[in-house]
Amino acid sequence: MSVSELSPVRKSILPTGDDTWATIARRELADRPEDKAVSDLQSWNLHVFMRAPAPETSPRAGNQVLPSDVIFVEPPLSDA
């Protein structure tokens, strides 16, 4: 397979240890209002958003985002 045959890849990041939806939104989507950026991130990352948050007894209490998550920071690419 040659490079010209490769499919485009969505831009993604690996979160830092203390990232939340809001910190990722402020850093990666700074040109948008924060609430809209958070909403977009959550809709592009249902594999993370639909996961239960960490329990209250955890150091990450209430946070859904883990440093091992792949977080997409752009919408799905269209086939067109």
PDB file of N, CA, C and O in Angstrom:
ATOM      1  N   MET A   1       0.850  -1.173   0.000  1.00  0.00           N
ATOM      2  CA  MET A   1       0.000   0.000   0.000  1.00  0.00           C
ATOM      3  C   MET A   1       0.896   1.237   0.000  1.00  0.00           C
ATOM      4  O   MET A   1       1.856   1.313   0.768  1.00  0.00           O
ATOM      5  N   SER A   2       0.591   2.179  -0.839  1.00  0.00           N
ATOM      6  CA  SER A   2       1.383   3.407  -0.903  1.00  0.00           C
ATOM      7  C   SER A   2       0.746   4.483  -0.026  1.00  0.00           C
ATOM      8  O   SER A   2      -0.408   4.359   0.384  1.00  0.00           O
ATOM      9  N   VAL A   3       1.498   5.523   0.253  1.00  0.00           N
ATOM     10  CA  VAL A   3       1.013   6.628   1.088  1.00  0.00           C
ATOM     11  C   VAL A   3      -0.229   7.262   0.480  1.00  0.00           C
ATOM     12  O   VAL A   3      -1.123   7.680   1.216  1.00  0.00           O
ATOM     13  N   SER A   4      -0.305   7.342  -0.822  1.00  0.00           N
ATOM     14  CA  SER A   4      -1.462   7.961  -1.471  1.00  0.00           C
ATOM     15  C   SER A   4      -2.743   7.163  -1.259  1.00  0.00           C
ATOM     16  O   SER A   4      -3.837   7.692  -1.458  1.00  0.00           O
ATOM     17  N   GLU A   5      -2.626   5.900  -0.859  1.00  0.00           N
ATOM     18  CA  GLU A   5      -3.800   5.060  -0.630  1.00  0.00           C
ATOM     19  C   GLU A   5      -4.290   5.091   0.816  1.00  0.00           C
ATOM     20  O   GLU A   5      -5.341   4.526   1.121  1.00  0.00           O
ATOM     21  N   LEU A   6      -3.556   5.734   1.697  1.00  0.00           N
ATOM     22  CA  LEU A   6      -3.949   5.794   3.098  1.00  0.00           C
ATOM     23  C   LEU A   6      -5.140   6.719   3.301  1.00  0.00           C
ATOM     24  O   LEU A   6      -5.265   7.745   2.633  1.00  0.00           O
ATOM     25  N   SER A   7      -5.996   6.352   4.212  1.00  0.00           N
ATOM     26  CA  SER A   7      -7.161   7.180   4.535  1.00  0.00           C
ATOM     27  C   SER A   7      -6.767   8.307   5.472  1.00  0.00           C
ATOM     28  O   SER A   7      -5.854   8.147   6.282  1.00  0.00           O
ATOM     29  N   PRO A   8      -7.444   9.449   5.374  1.00  0.00           N
ATOM     30  CA  PRO A   8      -7.197  10.520   6.351  1.00  0.00           C
ATOM     31  C   PRO A   8      -7.574  10.044   7.752  1.00  0.00           C
ATOM     32  O   PRO A   8      -8.440   9.183   7.912  1.00  0.00           O
ATOM     33  N   VAL A   9      -6.932  10.599   8.744  1.00  0.00           N
ATOM     34  CA  VAL A   9      -7.171  10.217  10.130  1.00  0.00           C
ATOM     35  C   VAL A   9      -7.703  11.427  10.884  1.00  0.00           C
ATOM     36  O   VAL A   9      -7.214  12.544  10.715  1.00  0.00           O
ATOM     37  N   ARG A  10      -8.711  11.192  11.719  1.00  0.00           N
ATOM     38  CA  ARG A  10      -9.236  12.274  12.553  1.00  0.00           C
ATOM     39  C   ARG A  10      -8.193  12.717  13.556  1.00  0.00           C
ATOM     40  O   ARG A  10      -7.446  11.900  14.094  1.00  0.00           O
ATOM     41  N   LYS A  11      -8.144  14.018  13.804  1.00  0.00           N
ATOM     42  CA  LYS A  11      -7.223  14.547  14.807  1.00  0.00           C
ATOM     43  C   LYS A  11      -7.676  14.069  16.181  1.00  0.00           C
ATOM     44  O   LYS A  11      -8.857  14.141  16.522  1.00  0.00           O
ATOM     45  N   SER A  12      -6.723  13.584  16.956  1.00  0.00           N
ATOM     46  CA  SER A  12      -7.033  13.094  18.292  1.00  0.00           C
ATOM     47  C   SER A  12      -5.887  13.427  19.238  1.00  0.00           C
ATOM     48  O   SER A  12      -4.786  13.767  18.806  1.00  0.00           O
ATOM     49  N   ILE A  13      -6.161  13.323  20.523  1.00  0.00           N
ATOM     50  CA  ILE A  13      -5.155  13.560  21.561  1.00  0.00           C
ATOM     51  C   ILE A  13      -5.246  12.467  22.613  1.00  0.00           C
ATOM     52  O   ILE A  13      -6.229  11.728  22.678  1.00  0.00           O
ATOM     53  N   LEU A  14      -4.212  12.375  23.434  1.00  0.00           N
ATOM     54  CA  LEU A  14      -4.261  11.594  24.663  1.00  0.00           C
ATOM     55  C   LEU A  14      -4.314  12.614  25.793  1.00  0.00           C
ATOM     56  O   LEU A  14      -3.438  13.475  25.877  1.00  0.00           O
ATOM     57  N   PRO A  15      -5.316  12.542  26.663  1.00  0.00           N
ATOM     58  CA  PRO A  15      -5.441  13.520  27.740  1.00  0.00           C
ATOM     59  C   PRO A  15      -4.289  13.458  28.728  1.00  0.00           C
ATOM     60  O   PRO A  15      -3.623  12.432  28.863  1.00  0.00           O
ATOM     61  N   THR A  16      -4.066  14.563  29.412  1.00  0.00           N
ATOM     62  CA  THR A  16      -3.113  14.575  30.520  1.00  0.00           C
ATOM     63  C   THR A  16      -3.808  13.976  31.736  1.00  0.00           C
ATOM     64  O   THR A  16      -5.015  13.735  31.704  1.00  0.00           O
ATOM     65  N   GLY A  17      -3.069  13.737  32.790  1.00  0.00           N
ATOM     66  CA  GLY A  17      -3.610  13.083  33.978  1.00  0.00           C
ATOM     67  C   GLY A  17      -4.760  13.805  34.646  1.00  0.00           C
ATOM     68  O   GLY A  17      -5.612  13.168  35.267  1.00  0.00           O
ATOM     69  N   ASP A  18      -4.801  15.128  34.531  1.00  0.00           N
ATOM     70  CA  ASP A  18      -5.863  15.875  35.214  1.00  0.00           C
ATOM     71  C   ASP A  18      -6.870  16.504  34.251  1.00  0.00           C
ATOM     72  O   ASP A  18      -7.649  17.368  34.653  1.00  0.00           O
ATOM     73  N   ASP A  19      -6.862  16.078  32.978  1.00  0.00           N
ATOM     74  CA  ASP A  19      -7.795  16.642  32.005  1.00  0.00           C
ATOM     75  C   ASP A  19      -9.243  16.284  32.308  1.00  0.00           C
ATOM     76  O   ASP A  19      -9.548  15.205  32.815  1.00  0.00           O
ATOM     77  N   THR A  20     -10.112  17.212  31.984  1.00  0.00           N
ATOM     78  CA  THR A  20     -11.562  17.021  32.005  1.00  0.00           C
ATOM     79  C   THR A  20     -12.078  17.463  30.638  1.00  0.00           C
ATOM     80  O   THR A  20     -11.314  17.951  29.805  1.00  0.00           O
ATOM     81  N   TRP A  21     -13.376  17.290  30.416  1.00  0.00           N
ATOM     82  CA  TRP A  21     -13.949  17.789  29.160  1.00  0.00           C
ATOM     83  C   TRP A  21     -13.650  19.279  28.996  1.00  0.00           C
ATOM     84  O   TRP A  21     -13.303  19.728  27.903  1.00  0.00           O
ATOM     85  N   ALA A  22     -13.784  20.039  30.074  1.00  0.00           N
ATOM     86  CA  ALA A  22     -13.603  21.496  30.004  1.00  0.00           C
ATOM     87  C   ALA A  22     -12.152  21.876  29.701  1.00  0.00           C
ATOM     88  O   ALA A  22     -11.913  22.785  28.906  1.00  0.00           O
ATOM     89  N   THR A  23     -11.186  21.201  30.318  1.00  0.00           N
ATOM     90  CA  THR A  23      -9.788  21.570  30.062  1.00  0.00           C
ATOM     91  C   THR A  23      -9.387  21.218  28.633  1.00  0.00           C
ATOM     92  O   THR A  23      -8.631  21.952  27.997  1.00  0.00           O
ATOM     93  N   ILE A  24      -9.888  20.106  28.137  1.00  0.00           N
ATOM     94  CA  ILE A  24      -9.600  19.729  26.746  1.00  0.00           C
ATOM     95  C   ILE A  24     -10.252  20.734  25.801  1.00  0.00           C
ATOM     96  O   ILE A  24      -9.636  21.159  24.824  1.00  0.00           O
ATOM     97  N   ALA A  25     -11.483  21.110  26.087  1.00  0.00           N
ATOM     98  CA  ALA A  25     -12.190  22.088  25.243  1.00  0.00           C
ATOM     99  C   ALA A  25     -11.446  23.415  25.198  1.00  0.00           C
ATOM    100  O   ALA A  25     -11.278  23.995  24.125  1.00  0.00           O
ATOM    101  N   ARG A  26     -10.999  23.899  26.349  1.00  0.00           N
ATOM    102  CA  ARG A  26     -10.283  25.184  26.387  1.00  0.00           C
ATOM    103  C   ARG A  26      -8.975  25.124  25.603  1.00  0.00           C
ATOM    104  O   ARG A  26      -8.603  26.092  24.941  1.00  0.00           O
ATOM    105  N   ARG A  27      -8.286  24.008  25.674  1.00  0.00           N
ATOM    106  CA  ARG A  27      -6.989  23.874  25.019  1.00  0.00           C
ATOM    107  C   ARG A  27      -7.124  23.583  23.521  1.00  0.00           C
ATOM    108  O   ARG A  27      -6.450  24.208  22.702  1.00  0.00           O
ATOM    109  N   GLU A  28      -7.991  22.640  23.170  1.00  0.00           N
ATOM    110  CA  GLU A  28      -8.046  22.150  21.792  1.00  0.00           C
ATOM    111  C   GLU A  28      -9.061  22.882  20.909  1.00  0.00           C
ATOM    112  O   GLU A  28      -8.906  22.915  19.688  1.00  0.00           O
ATOM    113  N   LEU A  29     -10.080  23.459  21.507  1.00  0.00           N
ATOM    114  CA  LEU A  29     -11.138  24.138  20.741  1.00  0.00           C
ATOM    115  C   LEU A  29     -11.332  25.558  21.262  1.00  0.00           C
ATOM    116  O   LEU A  29     -12.459  26.000  21.485  1.00  0.00           O
ATOM    117  N   ALA A  30     -10.238  26.257  21.451  1.00  0.00           N
ATOM    118  CA  ALA A  30     -10.252  27.581  22.078  1.00  0.00           C
ATOM    119  C   ALA A  30     -11.046  28.624  21.287  1.00  0.00           C
ATOM    120  O   ALA A  30     -11.447  29.646  21.844  1.00  0.00           O
ATOM    121  N   ASP A  31     -11.273  28.378  20.014  1.00  0.00           N
ATOM    122  CA  ASP A  31     -12.002  29.337  19.191  1.00  0.00           C
ATOM    123  C   ASP A  31     -13.521  29.232  19.348  1.00  0.00           C
ATOM    124  O   ASP A  31     -14.250  29.999  18.719  1.00  0.00           O
ATOM    125  N   ARG A  32     -14.015  28.307  20.168  1.00  0.00           N
ATOM    126  CA  ARG A  32     -15.460  28.110  20.372  1.00  0.00           C
ATOM    127  C   ARG A  32     -15.836  28.463  21.806  1.00  0.00           C
ATOM    128  O   ARG A  32     -14.987  28.417  22.697  1.00  0.00           O
ATOM    129  N   PRO A  33     -17.097  28.815  22.039  1.00  0.00           N
ATOM    130  CA  PRO A  33     -17.541  28.960  23.432  1.00  0.00           C
ATOM    131  C   PRO A  33     -17.348  27.621  24.151  1.00  0.00           C
ATOM    132  O   PRO A  33     -17.580  26.560  23.572  1.00  0.00           O
ATOM    133  N   GLU A  34     -16.922  27.680  25.415  1.00  0.00           N
ATOM    134  CA  GLU A  34     -16.577  26.456  26.143  1.00  0.00           C
ATOM    135  C   GLU A  34     -17.717  25.453  26.201  1.00  0.00           C
ATOM    136  O   GLU A  34     -17.488  24.259  26.010  1.00  0.00           O
ATOM    137  N   ASP A  35     -18.948  25.907  26.461  1.00  0.00           N
ATOM    138  CA  ASP A  35     -20.058  24.953  26.566  1.00  0.00           C
ATOM    139  C   ASP A  35     -20.311  24.237  25.242  1.00  0.00           C
ATOM    140  O   ASP A  35     -20.626  23.047  25.233  1.00  0.00           O
ATOM    141  N   LYS A  36     -20.176  24.948  24.132  1.00  0.00           N
ATOM    142  CA  LYS A  36     -20.348  24.335  22.802  1.00  0.00           C
ATOM    143  C   LYS A  36     -19.196  23.368  22.522  1.00  0.00           C
ATOM    144  O   LYS A  36     -19.414  22.282  21.985  1.00  0.00           O
ATOM    145  N   ALA A  37     -17.977  23.759  22.884  1.00  0.00           N
ATOM    146  CA  ALA A  37     -16.813  22.900  22.665  1.00  0.00           C
ATOM    147  C   ALA A  37     -16.923  21.610  23.475  1.00  0.00           C
ATOM    148  O   ALA A  37     -16.629  20.532  22.959  1.00  0.00           O
ATOM    149  N   VAL A  38     -17.342  21.706  24.733  1.00  0.00           N
ATOM    150  CA  VAL A  38     -17.526  20.521  25.570  1.00  0.00           C
ATOM    151  C   VAL A  38     -18.590  19.605  24.961  1.00  0.00           C
ATOM    152  O   VAL A  38     -18.405  18.391  24.882  1.00  0.00           O
ATOM    153  N   SER A  39     -19.693  20.193  24.537  1.00  0.00           N
ATOM    154  CA  SER A  39     -20.769  19.412  23.927  1.00  0.00           C
ATOM    155  C   SER A  39     -20.283  18.702  22.663  1.00  0.00           C
ATOM    156  O   SER A  39     -20.591  17.529  22.451  1.00  0.00           O
ATOM    157  N   ASP A  40     -19.533  19.405  21.833  1.00  0.00           N
ATOM    158  CA  ASP A  40     -18.994  18.783  20.617  1.00  0.00           C
ATOM    159  C   ASP A  40     -18.049  17.642  20.962  1.00  0.00           C
ATOM    160  O   ASP A  40     -18.149  16.558  20.387  1.00  0.00           O
ATOM    161  N   LEU A  41     -17.135  17.876  21.894  1.00  0.00           N
ATOM    162  CA  LEU A  41     -16.207  16.813  22.291  1.00  0.00           C
ATOM    163  C   LEU A  41     -16.954  15.575  22.773  1.00  0.00           C
ATOM    164  O   LEU A  41     -16.610  14.455  22.397  1.00  0.00           O
ATOM    165  N   GLN A  42     -17.958  15.772  23.589  1.00  0.00           N
ATOM    166  CA  GLN A  42     -18.718  14.640  24.118  1.00  0.00           C
ATOM    167  C   GLN A  42     -19.437  13.895  23.002  1.00  0.00           C
ATOM    168  O   GLN A  42     -19.503  12.666  23.027  1.00  0.00           O
ATOM    169  N   SER A  43     -19.975  14.615  22.024  1.00  0.00           N
ATOM    170  CA  SER A  43     -20.692  13.944  20.932  1.00  0.00           C
ATOM    171  C   SER A  43     -19.732  13.216  19.991  1.00  0.00           C
ATOM    172  O   SER A  43     -20.126  12.231  19.366  1.00  0.00           O
ATOM    173  N   TRP A  44     -18.496  13.671  19.875  1.00  0.00           N
ATOM    174  CA  TRP A  44     -17.501  13.014  19.025  1.00  0.00           C
ATOM    175  C   TRP A  44     -16.820  11.861  19.743  1.00  0.00           C
ATOM    176  O   TRP A  44     -16.108  11.078  19.115  1.00  0.00           O
ATOM    177  N   ASN A  45     -17.028  11.743  21.057  1.00  0.00           N
ATOM    178  CA  ASN A  45     -16.326  10.757  21.871  1.00  0.00           C
ATOM    179  C   ASN A  45     -17.290   9.969  22.753  1.00  0.00           C
ATOM    180  O   ASN A  45     -17.092   9.865  23.964  1.00  0.00           O
ATOM    181  N   LEU A  46     -18.326   9.420  22.142  1.00  0.00           N
ATOM    182  CA  LEU A  46     -19.319   8.674  22.917  1.00  0.00           C
ATOM    183  C   LEU A  46     -18.707   7.480  23.636  1.00  0.00           C
ATOM    184  O   LEU A  46     -19.226   7.046  24.665  1.00  0.00           O
ATOM    185  N   HIS A  47     -17.623   6.948  23.116  1.00  0.00           N
ATOM    186  CA  HIS A  47     -16.944   5.822  23.770  1.00  0.00           C
ATOM    187  C   HIS A  47     -16.430   6.212  25.155  1.00  0.00           C
ATOM    188  O   HIS A  47     -16.221   5.339  25.997  1.00  0.00           O
ATOM    189  N   VAL A  48     -16.223   7.495  25.404  1.00  0.00           N
ATOM    190  CA  VAL A  48     -15.806   7.989  26.715  1.00  0.00           C
ATOM    191  C   VAL A  48     -17.001   8.593  27.452  1.00  0.00           C
ATOM    192  O   VAL A  48     -17.207   8.322  28.635  1.00  0.00           O
ATOM    193  N   PHE A  49     -17.778   9.401  26.760  1.00  0.00           N
ATOM    194  CA  PHE A  49     -18.885  10.126  27.393  1.00  0.00           C
ATOM    195  C   PHE A  49     -19.928   9.191  28.005  1.00  0.00           C
ATOM    196  O   PHE A  49     -20.508   9.512  29.042  1.00  0.00           O
ATOM    197  N   MET A  50     -20.172   8.045  27.381  1.00  0.00           N
ATOM    198  CA  MET A  50     -21.205   7.129  27.872  1.00  0.00           C
ATOM    199  C   MET A  50     -20.707   6.214  28.990  1.00  0.00           C
ATOM    200  O   MET A  50     -21.492   5.469  29.576  1.00  0.00           O
ATOM    201  N   ARG A  51     -19.420   6.266  29.285  1.00  0.00           N
ATOM    202  CA  ARG A  51     -18.854   5.463  30.368  1.00  0.00           C
ATOM    203  C   ARG A  51     -19.200   6.119  31.699  1.00  0.00           C
ATOM    204  O   ARG A  51     -19.256   7.344  31.797  1.00  0.00           O
ATOM    205  N   ALA A  52     -19.428   5.320  32.696  1.00  0.00           N
ATOM    206  CA  ALA A  52     -19.737   5.852  34.031  1.00  0.00           C
ATOM    207  C   ALA A  52     -18.526   6.608  34.583  1.00  0.00           C
ATOM    208  O   ALA A  52     -17.386   6.187  34.384  1.00  0.00           O
ATOM    209  N   PRO A  53     -18.771   7.718  35.275  1.00  0.00           N
ATOM    210  CA  PRO A  53     -17.642   8.441  35.890  1.00  0.00           C
ATOM    211  C   PRO A  53     -17.026   7.635  37.028  1.00  0.00           C
ATOM    212  O   PRO A  53     -17.634   6.701  37.552  1.00  0.00           O
ATOM    213  N   ALA A  54     -15.820   8.012  37.392  1.00  0.00           N
ATOM    214  CA  ALA A  54     -15.135   7.342  38.500  1.00  0.00           C
ATOM    215  C   ALA A  54     -15.940   7.529  39.782  1.00  0.00           C
ATOM    216  O   ALA A  54     -16.556   8.578  39.972  1.00  0.00           O
ATOM    217  N   PRO A  55     -15.946   6.530  40.663  1.00  0.00           N
ATOM    218  CA  PRO A  55     -16.701   6.642  41.916  1.00  0.00           C
ATOM    219  C   PRO A  55     -16.140   7.735  42.826  1.00  0.00           C
ATOM    220  O   PRO A  55     -14.990   8.149  42.685  1.00  0.00           O
ATOM    221  N   GLU A  56     -16.960   8.185  43.743  1.00  0.00           N
ATOM    222  CA  GLU A  56     -16.583   9.271  44.667  1.00  0.00           C
ATOM    223  C   GLU A  56     -15.377   8.920  45.527  1.00  0.00           C
ATOM    224  O   GLU A  56     -14.700   9.819  46.025  1.00  0.00           O
ATOM    225  N   THR A  57     -15.097   7.646  45.712  1.00  0.00           N
ATOM    226  CA  THR A  57     -13.950   7.234  46.534  1.00  0.00           C
ATOM    227  C   THR A  57     -12.638   7.232  45.747  1.00  0.00           C
ATOM    228  O   THR A  57     -11.573   7.011  46.323  1.00  0.00           O
ATOM    229  N   SER A  58     -12.707   7.473  44.450  1.00  0.00           N
ATOM    230  CA  SER A  58     -11.527   7.471  43.592  1.00  0.00           C
ATOM    231  C   SER A  58     -10.855   8.841  43.574  1.00  0.00           C
ATOM    232  O   SER A  58     -11.528   9.854  43.763  1.00  0.00           O
ATOM    233  N   PRO A  59      -9.547   8.894  43.351  1.00  0.00           N
ATOM    234  CA  PRO A  59      -8.874  10.189  43.185  1.00  0.00           C
ATOM    235  C   PRO A  59      -9.384  10.957  41.960  1.00  0.00           C
ATOM    236  O   PRO A  59      -9.229  12.176  41.887  1.00  0.00           O
ATOM    237  N   ARG A  60      -9.990  10.254  41.003  1.00  0.00           N
ATOM    238  CA  ARG A  60     -10.546  10.879  39.798  1.00  0.00           C
ATOM    239  C   ARG A  60     -12.053  11.036  39.905  1.00  0.00           C
ATOM    240  O   ARG A  60     -12.736  11.070  38.882  1.00  0.00           O
ATOM    241  N   ALA A  61     -12.579  11.130  41.089  1.00  0.00           N
ATOM    242  CA  ALA A  61     -14.019  11.160  41.352  1.00  0.00           C
ATOM    243  C   ALA A  61     -14.775  12.064  40.383  1.00  0.00           C
ATOM    244  O   ALA A  61     -14.446  13.238  40.217  1.00  0.00           O
ATOM    245  N   GLY A  62     -15.800  11.488  39.746  1.00  0.00           N
ATOM    246  CA  GLY A  62     -16.681  12.229  38.865  1.00  0.00           C
ATOM    247  C   GLY A  62     -16.145  12.490  37.471  1.00  0.00           C
ATOM    248  O   GLY A  62     -16.890  12.974  36.619  1.00  0.00           O
ATOM    249  N   ASN A  63     -14.892  12.191  37.208  1.00  0.00           N
ATOM    250  CA  ASN A  63     -14.295  12.464  35.901  1.00  0.00           C
ATOM    251  C   ASN A  63     -14.403  11.233  35.010  1.00  0.00           C
ATOM    252  O   ASN A  63     -14.089  10.121  35.433  1.00  0.00           O
ATOM    253  N   GLN A  64     -14.849  11.440  33.772  1.00  0.00           N
ATOM    254  CA  GLN A  64     -14.964  10.335  32.819  1.00  0.00           C
ATOM    255  C   GLN A  64     -13.702  10.147  31.991  1.00  0.00           C
ATOM    256  O   GLN A  64     -13.485   9.070  31.437  1.00  0.00           O
ATOM    257  N   VAL A  65     -12.876  11.165  31.898  1.00  0.00           N
ATOM    258  CA  VAL A  65     -11.725  11.162  30.994  1.00  0.00           C
ATOM    259  C   VAL A  65     -10.506  10.550  31.681  1.00  0.00           C
ATOM    260  O   VAL A  65     -10.091  10.991  32.753  1.00  0.00           O
ATOM    261  N   LEU A  66      -9.945   9.527  31.042  1.00  0.00           N
ATOM    262  CA  LEU A  66      -8.743   8.867  31.560  1.00  0.00           C
ATOM    263  C   LEU A  66      -7.544   9.196  30.671  1.00  0.00           C
ATOM    264  O   LEU A  66      -7.717   9.435  29.476  1.00  0.00           O
ATOM    265  N   PRO A  67      -6.345   9.214  31.223  1.00  0.00           N
ATOM    266  CA  PRO A  67      -5.166   9.492  30.407  1.00  0.00           C
ATOM    267  C   PRO A  67      -4.951   8.491  29.272  1.00  0.00           C
ATOM    268  O   PRO A  67      -4.259   8.805  28.303  1.00  0.00           O
ATOM    269  N   SER A  68      -5.519   7.318  29.372  1.00  0.00           N
ATOM    270  CA  SER A  68      -5.365   6.300  28.322  1.00  0.00           C
ATOM    271  C   SER A  68      -6.411   6.421  27.212  1.00  0.00           C
ATOM    272  O   SER A  68      -6.350   5.682  26.229  1.00  0.00           O
ATOM    273  N   ASP A  69      -7.360   7.332  27.355  1.00  0.00           N
ATOM    274  CA  ASP A  69      -8.404   7.508  26.335  1.00  0.00           C
ATOM    275  C   ASP A  69      -7.853   8.206  25.095  1.00  0.00           C
ATOM    276  O   ASP A  69      -7.000   9.089  25.186  1.00  0.00           O
ATOM    277  N   VAL A  70      -8.351   7.795  23.953  1.00  0.00           N
ATOM    278  CA  VAL A  70      -8.114   8.542  22.722  1.00  0.00           C
ATOM    279  C   VAL A  70      -9.305   9.487  22.577  1.00  0.00           C
ATOM    280  O   VAL A  70     -10.450   9.044  22.487  1.00  0.00           O
ATOM    281  N   ILE A  71      -9.026  10.794  22.556  1.00  0.00           N
ATOM    282  CA  ILE A  71     -10.087  11.797  22.465  1.00  0.00           C
ATOM    283  C   ILE A  71     -10.007  12.462  21.095  1.00  0.00           C
ATOM    284  O   ILE A  71      -9.000  13.081  20.751  1.00  0.00           O
ATOM    285  N   PHE A  72     -11.078  12.327  20.318  1.00  0.00           N
ATOM    286  CA  PHE A  72     -11.150  12.985  19.019  1.00  0.00           C
ATOM    287  C   PHE A  72     -11.465  14.464  19.233  1.00  0.00           C
ATOM    288  O   PHE A  72     -12.358  14.809  20.008  1.00  0.00           O
ATOM    289  N   VAL A  73     -10.727  15.338  18.541  1.00  0.00           N
ATOM    290  CA  VAL A  73     -10.926  16.775  18.696  1.00  0.00           C
ATOM    291  C   VAL A  73     -11.415  17.418  17.404  1.00  0.00           C
ATOM    292  O   VAL A  73     -11.255  18.619  17.188  1.00  0.00           O
ATOM    293  N   GLU A  74     -12.010  16.596  16.559  1.00  0.00           N
ATOM    294  CA  GLU A  74     -12.699  17.073  15.360  1.00  0.00           C
ATOM    295  C   GLU A  74     -13.805  16.067  15.055  1.00  0.00           C
ATOM    296  O   GLU A  74     -13.749  14.919  15.496  1.00  0.00           O
ATOM    297  N   PRO A  75     -14.811  16.508  14.295  1.00  0.00           N
ATOM    298  CA  PRO A  75     -15.927  15.594  13.992  1.00  0.00           C
ATOM    299  C   PRO A  75     -15.485  14.454  13.073  1.00  0.00           C
ATOM    300  O   PRO A  75     -14.405  14.501  12.485  1.00  0.00           O
ATOM    301  N   PRO A  76     -16.329  13.437  12.959  1.00  0.00           N
ATOM    302  CA  PRO A  76     -16.010  12.337  12.036  1.00  0.00           C
ATOM    303  C   PRO A  76     -15.799  12.893  10.631  1.00  0.00           C
ATOM    304  O   PRO A  76     -16.478  13.832  10.217  1.00  0.00           O
ATOM    305  N   LEU A  77     -14.864  12.313   9.914  1.00  0.00           N
ATOM    306  CA  LEU A  77     -14.597  12.726   8.539  1.00  0.00           C
ATOM    307  C   LEU A  77     -15.667  12.150   7.628  1.00  0.00           C
ATOM    308  O   LEU A  77     -16.084  11.004   7.797  1.00  0.00           O
ATOM    309  N   SER A  78     -16.108  12.942   6.667  1.00  0.00           N
ATOM    310  CA  SER A  78     -17.128  12.448   5.737  1.00  0.00           C
ATOM    311  C   SER A  78     -16.464  11.635   4.633  1.00  0.00           C
ATOM    312  O   SER A  78     -15.266  11.764   4.379  1.00  0.00           O
ATOM    313  N   ASP A  79     -17.252  10.809   3.993  1.00  0.00           N
ATOM    314  CA  ASP A  79     -16.743   9.995   2.885  1.00  0.00           C
ATOM    315  C   ASP A  79     -16.657  10.793   1.591  1.00  0.00           C
ATOM    316  O   ASP A  79     -16.016  10.367   0.630  1.00  0.00           O
ATOM    317  N   ALA A  80     -17.307  11.957   1.573  1.00  0.00           N
ATOM    318  CA  ALA A  80     -17.351  12.751   0.322  1.00  0.00           C
ATOM    319  C   ALA A  80     -16.086  13.538   0.110  1.00  0.00           C
ATOM    320  O   ALA A  80     -15.962  14.251  -0.886  1.00  0.00           O
TER     321      ALA A  80
END
